[in-house]
Structure formats: C-alpha cells, structure tokens
Amino acid sequence: MQLNISGHQVELTEALKGYVENKFQRLERHFDQIMSAQVILTIEKQRQIAEATIRISGADLFARAEAEDMYAAIDELADKLDRQILKHKEKSVDRMQRVTNR
C-alpha cells in the first residue's frame, strides 16, 4: 500500500508518521487490496483533525475524525476506516456468493 501523509499547520514528526503507518498496517490485515491511502493531519484552533481517503478495488473510502489530541484523532480515523473496509469486504463477499449461487 502506498501511504501519503501530509500536514496542514502541523509539524509531521517521525513519531507521528510512525503512528499513522502502524494504524494503517492494521487496516491491511483486514483487506489486502488497498492500493493507496492519502492522510491529511490538520490543526484548526483547538481541534486536531485527521482525514484519509483510501483507494481499494471497487471503491474509494473517506473518513474524518476530530479530537483534542492528534493521536486520538488518528485512532478514531483508523476505527472508522476499519469499519468501512469490513463493510465493503462483506458486501463484496455477498455479491460473489449471489453470483455463484445462481
């Protein structure tokens, strides 16, 4: 998976990059057909925002999370994307089973 991390008004430290990479590796365990991911980390006043767009076979998934701490925002973002990936995978399996059961 190609992972692009960018920051708007936030300094991307190695620790922050490593944390994002670690969380996105968890997503790959559930669905290995992730082609690329674009992560944008932003600070607006007191809000820490993490956004991501993931390209997978058959769909593009987007999630946005806000928290008081950037690490908490990244955790919430990874959880949202994990649920979306599992839902997409479930739908794909259902479609394949319907096609083979005909």
Order of alpha helices (4+ residues) and beta strands (2+ residues): beta-alpha-beta-beta-beta-alpha
